[in-house]
Amino acid sequence: MTVYAVKDKMVVEKAEAKVLVEQVGVIKTLSNMAKNSGALYGFLSIAIALGAGFGVGLIFRKGGGSH
């Protein structure tokens, strides 16, 4: 990453630093699961999507139809 200090439209100073970016926590776990256990990740994704859809259906149950 490079940072410039500008004064009167002129660069007066420049600084550089390396930035390490890595995945942590749940994101890292899901990423590793997707890479190493594709079938499990796929089934888990489908189960979460179905559960979310069912939950939303329960919350907005009033109308009875999709629209």
PyMOL Python script that loads the backbone (N, CA, C, O; Angstrom):
from pymol import cmd

cmd.read_pdbstr("""\
ATOM      1  N   MET A   1       0.859  -1.151   0.000  1.00  0.00           N
ATOM      2  CA  MET A   1       0.000   0.000   0.000  1.00  0.00           C
ATOM      3  C   MET A   1       0.912   1.223   0.000  1.00  0.00           C
ATOM      4  O   MET A   1       1.912   1.259   0.716  1.00  0.00           O
ATOM      5  N   THR A   2       0.570   2.197  -0.786  1.00  0.00           N
ATOM      6  CA  THR A   2       1.338   3.425  -0.865  1.00  0.00           C
ATOM      7  C   THR A   2       0.445   4.598  -0.484  1.00  0.00           C
ATOM      8  O   THR A   2      -0.699   4.698  -0.929  1.00  0.00           O
ATOM      9  N   VAL A   3       0.988   5.485   0.348  1.00  0.00           N
ATOM     10  CA  VAL A   3       0.265   6.672   0.783  1.00  0.00           C
ATOM     11  C   VAL A   3       1.072   7.890   0.372  1.00  0.00           C
ATOM     12  O   VAL A   3       2.288   7.932   0.562  1.00  0.00           O
ATOM     13  N   TYR A   4       0.400   8.870  -0.187  1.00  0.00           N
ATOM     14  CA  TYR A   4       1.064  10.091  -0.623  1.00  0.00           C
ATOM     15  C   TYR A   4       0.573  11.277   0.192  1.00  0.00           C
ATOM     16  O   TYR A   4      -0.622  11.402   0.457  1.00  0.00           O
ATOM     17  N   ALA A   5       1.501  12.153   0.591  1.00  0.00           N
ATOM     18  CA  ALA A   5       1.143  13.421   1.226  1.00  0.00           C
ATOM     19  C   ALA A   5       1.257  14.494   0.142  1.00  0.00           C
ATOM     20  O   ALA A   5       2.306  14.648  -0.482  1.00  0.00           O
ATOM     21  N   VAL A   6       0.173  15.227  -0.072  1.00  0.00           N
ATOM     22  CA  VAL A   6       0.128  16.206  -1.155  1.00  0.00           C
ATOM     23  C   VAL A   6      -0.119  17.591  -0.568  1.00  0.00           C
ATOM     24  O   VAL A   6      -0.997  17.784   0.273  1.00  0.00           O
ATOM     25  N   LYS A   7       0.690  18.563  -1.042  1.00  0.00           N
ATOM     26  CA  LYS A   7       0.511  19.955  -0.626  1.00  0.00           C
ATOM     27  C   LYS A   7       0.667  20.829  -1.852  1.00  0.00           C
ATOM     28  O   LYS A   7       1.658  20.725  -2.574  1.00  0.00           O
ATOM     29  N   ASP A   8      -0.297  21.681  -2.086  1.00  0.00           N
ATOM     30  CA  ASP A   8      -0.295  22.573  -3.256  1.00  0.00           C
ATOM     31  C   ASP A   8      -0.112  21.788  -4.558  1.00  0.00           C
ATOM     32  O   ASP A   8       0.673  22.173  -5.424  1.00  0.00           O
ATOM     33  N   LYS A   9      -0.838  20.701  -4.677  1.00  0.00           N
ATOM     34  CA  LYS A   9      -0.846  19.839  -5.862  1.00  0.00           C
ATOM     35  C   LYS A   9       0.506  19.194  -6.158  1.00  0.00           C
ATOM     36  O   LYS A   9       0.761  18.766  -7.284  1.00  0.00           O
ATOM     37  N   MET A  10       1.370  19.127  -5.146  1.00  0.00           N
ATOM     38  CA  MET A  10       2.674  18.494  -5.298  1.00  0.00           C
ATOM     39  C   MET A  10       2.810  17.396  -4.240  1.00  0.00           C
ATOM     40  O   MET A  10       2.400  17.578  -3.094  1.00  0.00           O
ATOM     41  N   VAL A  11       3.383  16.267  -4.628  1.00  0.00           N
ATOM     42  CA  VAL A  11       3.637  15.184  -3.682  1.00  0.00           C
ATOM     43  C   VAL A  11       4.848  15.590  -2.833  1.00  0.00           C
ATOM     44  O   VAL A  11       5.945  15.782  -3.357  1.00  0.00           O
ATOM     45  N   VAL A  12       4.636  15.720  -1.508  1.00  0.00           N
ATOM     46  CA  VAL A  12       5.724  16.135  -0.627  1.00  0.00           C
ATOM     47  C   VAL A  12       6.325  14.958   0.140  1.00  0.00           C
ATOM     48  O   VAL A  12       7.457  15.035   0.617  1.00  0.00           O
ATOM     49  N   GLU A  13       5.561  13.869   0.258  1.00  0.00           N
ATOM     50  CA  GLU A  13       6.086  12.710   0.954  1.00  0.00           C
ATOM     51  C   GLU A  13       5.355  11.457   0.486  1.00  0.00           C
ATOM     52  O   GLU A  13       4.192  11.505   0.086  1.00  0.00           O
ATOM     53  N   LYS A  14       6.061  10.350   0.546  1.00  0.00           N
ATOM     54  CA  LYS A  14       5.494   9.068   0.111  1.00  0.00           C
ATOM     55  C   LYS A  14       5.892   8.008   1.133  1.00  0.00           C
ATOM     56  O   LYS A  14       7.040   7.958   1.575  1.00  0.00           O
ATOM     57  N   ALA A  15       4.929   7.159   1.504  1.00  0.00           N
ATOM     58  CA  ALA A  15       5.204   6.074   2.446  1.00  0.00           C
ATOM     59  C   ALA A  15       4.604   4.786   1.895  1.00  0.00           C
ATOM     60  O   ALA A  15       3.532   4.790   1.289  1.00  0.00           O
ATOM     61  N   GLU A  16       5.313   3.694   2.116  1.00  0.00           N
ATOM     62  CA  GLU A  16       4.843   2.384   1.653  1.00  0.00           C
ATOM     63  C   GLU A  16       4.824   1.402   2.815  1.00  0.00           C
ATOM     64  O   GLU A  16       5.676   1.450   3.702  1.00  0.00           O
ATOM     65  N   ALA A  17       3.837   0.511   2.796  1.00  0.00           N
ATOM     66  CA  ALA A  17       3.736  -0.527   3.822  1.00  0.00           C
ATOM     67  C   ALA A  17       3.069  -1.750   3.214  1.00  0.00           C
ATOM     68  O   ALA A  17       2.218  -1.635   2.332  1.00  0.00           O
ATOM     69  N   LYS A  18       3.462  -2.914   3.693  1.00  0.00           N
ATOM     70  CA  LYS A  18       2.819  -4.148   3.257  1.00  0.00           C
ATOM     71  C   LYS A  18       1.659  -4.437   4.201  1.00  0.00           C
ATOM     72  O   LYS A  18       1.771  -4.268   5.415  1.00  0.00           O
ATOM     73  N   VAL A  19       0.550  -4.872   3.628  1.00  0.00           N
ATOM     74  CA  VAL A  19      -0.644  -5.178   4.411  1.00  0.00           C
ATOM     75  C   VAL A  19      -0.980  -6.649   4.184  1.00  0.00           C
ATOM     76  O   VAL A  19      -1.158  -7.089   3.048  1.00  0.00           O
ATOM     77  N   LEU A  20      -1.063  -7.399   5.272  1.00  0.00           N
ATOM     78  CA  LEU A  20      -1.413  -8.808   5.204  1.00  0.00           C
ATOM     79  C   LEU A  20      -2.917  -8.949   5.402  1.00  0.00           C
ATOM     80  O   LEU A  20      -3.464  -8.483   6.402  1.00  0.00           O
ATOM     81  N   VAL A  21      -3.578  -9.586   4.457  1.00  0.00           N
ATOM     82  CA  VAL A  21      -5.022  -9.810   4.540  1.00  0.00           C
ATOM     83  C   VAL A  21      -5.249 -11.314   4.551  1.00  0.00           C
ATOM     84  O   VAL A  21      -4.783 -12.025   3.661  1.00  0.00           O
ATOM     85  N   GLU A  22      -5.963 -11.794   5.555  1.00  0.00           N
ATOM     86  CA  GLU A  22      -6.253 -13.222   5.623  1.00  0.00           C
ATOM     87  C   GLU A  22      -7.657 -13.445   6.159  1.00  0.00           C
ATOM     88  O   GLU A  22      -8.218 -12.599   6.855  1.00  0.00           O
ATOM     89  N   GLN A  23      -8.206 -14.592   5.821  1.00  0.00           N
ATOM     90  CA  GLN A  23      -9.541 -14.954   6.288  1.00  0.00           C
ATOM     91  C   GLN A  23      -9.440 -15.534   7.692  1.00  0.00           C
ATOM     92  O   GLN A  23      -8.505 -16.267   8.015  1.00  0.00           O
ATOM     93  N   VAL A  24     -10.432 -15.186   8.524  1.00  0.00           N
ATOM     94  CA  VAL A  24     -10.472 -15.703   9.892  1.00  0.00           C
ATOM     95  C   VAL A  24     -11.898 -16.084  10.253  1.00  0.00           C
ATOM     96  O   VAL A  24     -12.849 -15.649   9.604  1.00  0.00           O
ATOM     97  N   GLY A  25     -12.039 -16.892  11.283  1.00  0.00           N
ATOM     98  CA  GLY A  25     -13.351 -17.227  11.839  1.00  0.00           C
ATOM     99  C   GLY A  25     -14.220 -18.055  10.917  1.00  0.00           C
ATOM    100  O   GLY A  25     -13.751 -18.980  10.253  1.00  0.00           O
ATOM    101  N   VAL A  26     -15.499 -17.704  10.888  1.00  0.00           N
ATOM    102  CA  VAL A  26     -16.492 -18.458  10.119  1.00  0.00           C
ATOM    103  C   VAL A  26     -16.178 -18.408   8.627  1.00  0.00           C
ATOM    104  O   VAL A  26     -16.347 -19.404   7.924  1.00  0.00           O
ATOM    105  N   ILE A  27     -15.728 -17.270   8.148  1.00  0.00           N
ATOM    106  CA  ILE A  27     -15.401 -17.130   6.721  1.00  0.00           C
ATOM    107  C   ILE A  27     -14.307 -18.120   6.321  1.00  0.00           C
ATOM    108  O   ILE A  27     -14.393 -18.762   5.275  1.00  0.00           O
ATOM    109  N   LYS A  28     -13.287 -18.236   7.155  1.00  0.00           N
ATOM    110  CA  LYS A  28     -12.198 -19.178   6.861  1.00  0.00           C
ATOM    111  C   LYS A  28     -12.715 -20.609   6.885  1.00  0.00           C
ATOM    112  O   LYS A  28     -12.368 -21.416   6.022  1.00  0.00           O
ATOM    113  N   THR A  29     -13.548 -20.924   7.880  1.00  0.00           N
ATOM    114  CA  THR A  29     -14.106 -22.274   7.989  1.00  0.00           C
ATOM    115  C   THR A  29     -14.945 -22.629   6.766  1.00  0.00           C
ATOM    116  O   THR A  29     -14.802 -23.715   6.204  1.00  0.00           O
ATOM    117  N   LEU A  30     -15.821 -21.712   6.355  1.00  0.00           N
ATOM    118  CA  LEU A  30     -16.668 -21.972   5.184  1.00  0.00           C
ATOM    119  C   LEU A  30     -15.841 -22.090   3.912  1.00  0.00           C
ATOM    120  O   LEU A  30     -16.124 -22.933   3.061  1.00  0.00           O
ATOM    121  N   SER A  31     -14.828 -21.256   3.781  1.00  0.00           N
ATOM    122  CA  SER A  31     -13.963 -21.315   2.603  1.00  0.00           C
ATOM    123  C   SER A  31     -13.227 -22.654   2.531  1.00  0.00           C
ATOM    124  O   SER A  31     -13.147 -23.269   1.468  1.00  0.00           O
ATOM    125  N   ASN A  32     -12.693 -23.095   3.665  1.00  0.00           N
ATOM    126  CA  ASN A  32     -12.009 -24.392   3.692  1.00  0.00           C
ATOM    127  C   ASN A  32     -12.982 -25.529   3.413  1.00  0.00           C
ATOM    128  O   ASN A  32     -12.624 -26.486   2.727  1.00  0.00           O
ATOM    129  N   MET A  33     -14.201 -25.444   3.929  1.00  0.00           N
ATOM    130  CA  MET A  33     -15.204 -26.478   3.693  1.00  0.00           C
ATOM    131  C   MET A  33     -15.557 -26.540   2.202  1.00  0.00           C
ATOM    132  O   MET A  33     -15.695 -27.626   1.638  1.00  0.00           O
ATOM    133  N   ALA A  34     -15.700 -25.376   1.572  1.00  0.00           N
ATOM    134  CA  ALA A  34     -16.033 -25.337   0.149  1.00  0.00           C
ATOM    135  C   ALA A  34     -14.922 -25.967  -0.699  1.00  0.00           C
ATOM    136  O   ALA A  34     -15.195 -26.645  -1.690  1.00  0.00           O
ATOM    137  N   LYS A  35     -13.663 -25.733  -0.297  1.00  0.00           N
ATOM    138  CA  LYS A  35     -12.531 -26.269  -1.055  1.00  0.00           C
ATOM    139  C   LYS A  35     -12.301 -27.755  -0.804  1.00  0.00           C
ATOM    140  O   LYS A  35     -11.989 -28.504  -1.731  1.00  0.00           O
ATOM    141  N   ASN A  36     -12.455 -28.185   0.456  1.00  0.00           N
ATOM    142  CA  ASN A  36     -12.066 -29.534   0.840  1.00  0.00           C
ATOM    143  C   ASN A  36     -13.220 -30.524   0.951  1.00  0.00           C
ATOM    144  O   ASN A  36     -13.007 -31.731   0.839  1.00  0.00           O
ATOM    145  N   SER A  37     -14.432 -30.037   1.168  1.00  0.00           N
ATOM    146  CA  SER A  37     -15.602 -30.915   1.330  1.00  0.00           C
ATOM    147  C   SER A  37     -16.765 -30.324   0.540  1.00  0.00           C
ATOM    148  O   SER A  37     -17.751 -29.862   1.114  1.00  0.00           O
ATOM    149  N   GLY A  38     -16.638 -30.345  -0.752  1.00  0.00           N
ATOM    150  CA  GLY A  38     -17.633 -29.705  -1.620  1.00  0.00           C
ATOM    151  C   GLY A  38     -19.046 -30.209  -1.415  1.00  0.00           C
ATOM    152  O   GLY A  38     -19.987 -29.416  -1.383  1.00  0.00           O
ATOM    153  N   ALA A  39     -19.212 -31.522  -1.276  1.00  0.00           N
ATOM    154  CA  ALA A  39     -20.557 -32.094  -1.115  1.00  0.00           C
ATOM    155  C   ALA A  39     -21.188 -31.637   0.195  1.00  0.00           C
ATOM    156  O   ALA A  39     -22.357 -31.253   0.222  1.00  0.00           O
ATOM    157  N   LEU A  40     -20.420 -31.678   1.275  1.00  0.00           N
ATOM    158  CA  LEU A  40     -20.937 -31.238   2.572  1.00  0.00           C
ATOM    159  C   LEU A  40     -21.310 -29.759   2.528  1.00  0.00           C
ATOM    160  O   LEU A  40     -22.358 -29.359   3.035  1.00  0.00           O
ATOM    161  N   TYR A  41     -20.452 -28.959   1.922  1.00  0.00           N
ATOM    162  CA  TYR A  41     -20.716 -27.527   1.791  1.00  0.00           C
ATOM    163  C   TYR A  41     -21.989 -27.292   0.970  1.00  0.00           C
ATOM    164  O   TYR A  41     -22.802 -26.439   1.325  1.00  0.00           O
ATOM    165  N   GLY A  42     -22.164 -28.028  -0.103  1.00  0.00           N
ATOM    166  CA  GLY A  42     -23.359 -27.900  -0.942  1.00  0.00           C
ATOM    167  C   GLY A  42     -24.627 -28.256  -0.189  1.00  0.00           C
ATOM    168  O   GLY A  42     -25.610 -27.518  -0.243  1.00  0.00           O
ATOM    169  N   PHE A  43     -24.611 -29.385   0.515  1.00  0.00           N
ATOM    170  CA  PHE A  43     -25.794 -29.787   1.290  1.00  0.00           C
ATOM    171  C   PHE A  43     -26.090 -28.782   2.401  1.00  0.00           C
ATOM    172  O   PHE A  43     -27.249 -28.455   2.654  1.00  0.00           O
ATOM    173  N   LEU A  44     -25.049 -28.296   3.059  1.00  0.00           N
ATOM    174  CA  LEU A  44     -25.240 -27.304   4.119  1.00  0.00           C
ATOM    175  C   LEU A  44     -25.841 -26.014   3.555  1.00  0.00           C
ATOM    176  O   LEU A  44     -26.726 -25.418   4.169  1.00  0.00           O
ATOM    177  N   SER A  45     -25.363 -25.589   2.397  1.00  0.00           N
ATOM    178  CA  SER A  45     -25.891 -24.376   1.754  1.00  0.00           C
ATOM    179  C   SER A  45     -27.365 -24.535   1.405  1.00  0.00           C
ATOM    180  O   SER A  45     -28.168 -23.629   1.629  1.00  0.00           O
ATOM    181  N   ILE A  46     -27.711 -25.687   0.859  1.00  0.00           N
ATOM    182  CA  ILE A  46     -29.112 -25.944   0.500  1.00  0.00           C
ATOM    183  C   ILE A  46     -29.980 -25.986   1.748  1.00  0.00           C
ATOM    184  O   ILE A  46     -31.079 -25.430   1.748  1.00  0.00           O
ATOM    185  N   ALA A  47     -29.512 -26.635   2.817  1.00  0.00           N
ATOM    186  CA  ALA A  47     -30.282 -26.711   4.057  1.00  0.00           C
ATOM    187  C   ALA A  47     -30.509 -25.322   4.659  1.00  0.00           C
ATOM    188  O   ALA A  47     -31.601 -25.021   5.140  1.00  0.00           O
ATOM    189  N   ILE A  48     -29.480 -24.484   4.631  1.00  0.00           N
ATOM    190  CA  ILE A  48     -29.625 -23.118   5.159  1.00  0.00           C
ATOM    191  C   ILE A  48     -30.610 -22.325   4.308  1.00  0.00           C
ATOM    192  O   ILE A  48     -31.438 -21.594   4.852  1.00  0.00           O
ATOM    193  N   ALA A  49     -30.538 -22.454   2.990  1.00  0.00           N
ATOM    194  CA  ALA A  49     -31.459 -21.734   2.109  1.00  0.00           C
ATOM    195  C   ALA A  49     -32.899 -22.189   2.328  1.00  0.00           C
ATOM    196  O   ALA A  49     -33.809 -21.362   2.386  1.00  0.00           O
ATOM    197  N   LEU A  50     -33.109 -23.499   2.450  1.00  0.00           N
ATOM    198  CA  LEU A  50     -34.459 -24.011   2.708  1.00  0.00           C
ATOM    199  C   LEU A  50     -34.977 -23.544   4.065  1.00  0.00           C
ATOM    200  O   LEU A  50     -36.140 -23.162   4.192  1.00  0.00           O
ATOM    201  N   GLY A  51     -34.115 -23.574   5.074  1.00  0.00           N
ATOM    202  CA  GLY A  51     -34.506 -23.111   6.404  1.00  0.00           C
ATOM    203  C   GLY A  51     -34.861 -21.645   6.410  1.00  0.00           C
ATOM    204  O   GLY A  51     -35.839 -21.244   7.041  1.00  0.00           O
ATOM    205  N   ALA A  52     -34.072 -20.830   5.711  1.00  0.00           N
ATOM    206  CA  ALA A  52     -34.356 -19.399   5.637  1.00  0.00           C
ATOM    207  C   ALA A  52     -35.683 -19.156   4.910  1.00  0.00           C
ATOM    208  O   ALA A  52     -36.488 -18.326   5.333  1.00  0.00           O
ATOM    209  N   GLY A  53     -35.898 -19.877   3.828  1.00  0.00           N
ATOM    210  CA  GLY A  53     -37.165 -19.728   3.094  1.00  0.00           C
ATOM    211  C   GLY A  53     -38.352 -20.149   3.925  1.00  0.00           C
ATOM    212  O   GLY A  53     -39.391 -19.489   3.906  1.00  0.00           O
ATOM    213  N   PHE A  54     -38.212 -21.233   4.649  1.00  0.00           N
ATOM    214  CA  PHE A  54     -39.294 -21.704   5.516  1.00  0.00           C
ATOM    215  C   PHE A  54     -39.560 -20.687   6.621  1.00  0.00           C
ATOM    216  O   PHE A  54     -40.714 -20.402   6.939  1.00  0.00           O
ATOM    217  N   GLY A  55     -38.502 -20.142   7.202  1.00  0.00           N
ATOM    218  CA  GLY A  55     -38.652 -19.137   8.261  1.00  0.00           C
ATOM    219  C   GLY A  55     -39.346 -17.889   7.773  1.00  0.00           C
ATOM    220  O   GLY A  55     -40.224 -17.361   8.456  1.00  0.00           O
ATOM    221  N   VAL A  56     -38.971 -17.410   6.609  1.00  0.00           N
ATOM    222  CA  VAL A  56     -39.620 -16.229   6.039  1.00  0.00           C
ATOM    223  C   VAL A  56     -41.074 -16.541   5.716  1.00  0.00           C
ATOM    224  O   VAL A  56     -41.949 -15.695   5.902  1.00  0.00           O
ATOM    225  N   GLY A  57     -41.332 -17.743   5.236  1.00  0.00           N
ATOM    226  CA  GLY A  57     -42.715 -18.151   4.960  1.00  0.00           C
ATOM    227  C   GLY A  57     -43.567 -18.139   6.215  1.00  0.00           C
ATOM    228  O   GLY A  57     -44.738 -17.763   6.163  1.00  0.00           O
ATOM    229  N   LEU A  58     -42.997 -18.545   7.343  1.00  0.00           N
ATOM    230  CA  LEU A  58     -43.742 -18.507   8.599  1.00  0.00           C
ATOM    231  C   LEU A  58     -44.008 -17.074   9.057  1.00  0.00           C
ATOM    232  O   LEU A  58     -45.084 -16.765   9.571  1.00  0.00           O
ATOM    233  N   ILE A  59     -43.034 -16.221   8.869  1.00  0.00           N
ATOM    234  CA  ILE A  59     -43.190 -14.817   9.288  1.00  0.00           C
ATOM    235  C   ILE A  59     -44.251 -14.106   8.461  1.00  0.00           C
ATOM    236  O   ILE A  59     -45.070 -13.365   9.006  1.00  0.00           O
ATOM    237  N   PHE A  60     -44.243 -14.326   7.141  1.00  0.00           N
ATOM    238  CA  PHE A  60     -45.174 -13.634   6.250  1.00  0.00           C
ATOM    239  C   PHE A  60     -46.294 -14.582   5.800  1.00  0.00           C
ATOM    240  O   PHE A  60     -46.676 -14.565   4.629  1.00  0.00           O
ATOM    241  N   ARG A  61     -46.800 -15.368   6.669  1.00  0.00           N
ATOM    242  CA  ARG A  61     -47.785 -16.390   6.388  1.00  0.00           C
ATOM    243  C   ARG A  61     -49.141 -15.808   5.996  1.00  0.00           C
ATOM    244  O   ARG A  61     -49.901 -16.483   5.302  1.00  0.00           O
ATOM    245  N   LYS A  62     -49.465 -14.629   6.395  1.00  0.00           N
ATOM    246  CA  LYS A  62     -50.782 -14.012   6.285  1.00  0.00           C
ATOM    247  C   LYS A  62     -51.459 -14.170   4.914  1.00  0.00           C
ATOM    248  O   LYS A  62     -52.612 -14.598   4.856  1.00  0.00           O
ATOM    249  N   GLY A  63     -50.769 -13.836   3.809  1.00  0.00           N
ATOM    250  CA  GLY A  63     -51.384 -13.798   2.488  1.00  0.00           C
ATOM    251  C   GLY A  63     -51.737 -15.165   1.913  1.00  0.00           C
ATOM    252  O   GLY A  63     -52.727 -15.287   1.193  1.00  0.00           O
ATOM    253  N   GLY A  64     -50.967 -16.174   2.208  1.00  0.00           N
ATOM    254  CA  GLY A  64     -51.246 -17.504   1.717  1.00  0.00           C
ATOM    255  C   GLY A  64     -50.681 -17.799   0.343  1.00  0.00           C
ATOM    256  O   GLY A  64     -50.590 -18.968  -0.033  1.00  0.00           O
ATOM    257  N   GLY A  65     -50.295 -16.781  -0.429  1.00  0.00           N
ATOM    258  CA  GLY A  65     -49.727 -16.999  -1.761  1.00  0.00           C
ATOM    259  C   GLY A  65     -48.341 -16.419  -1.851  1.00  0.00           C
ATOM    260  O   GLY A  65     -47.835 -15.814  -0.906  1.00  0.00           O
ATOM    261  N   SER A  66     -47.734 -16.613  -3.003  1.00  0.00           N
ATOM    262  CA  SER A  66     -46.373 -16.109  -3.166  1.00  0.00           C
ATOM    263  C   SER A  66     -46.345 -14.619  -3.468  1.00  0.00           C
ATOM    264  O   SER A  66     -45.303 -13.981  -3.317  1.00  0.00           O
ATOM    265  N   HIS A  67     -47.466 -14.054  -3.891  1.00  0.00           N
ATOM    266  CA  HIS A  67     -47.497 -12.609  -4.187  1.00  0.00           C
ATOM    267  C   HIS A  67     -48.645 -11.970  -3.474  1.00  0.00           C
ATOM    268  O   HIS A  67     -48.849 -10.762  -3.589  1.00  0.00           O
TER     269      HIS A  67
END
""", "prot")
cmd.dss("prot")
cmd.show_as("cartoon", "prot")
cmd.util.cbc("prot")
cmd.orient("prot")
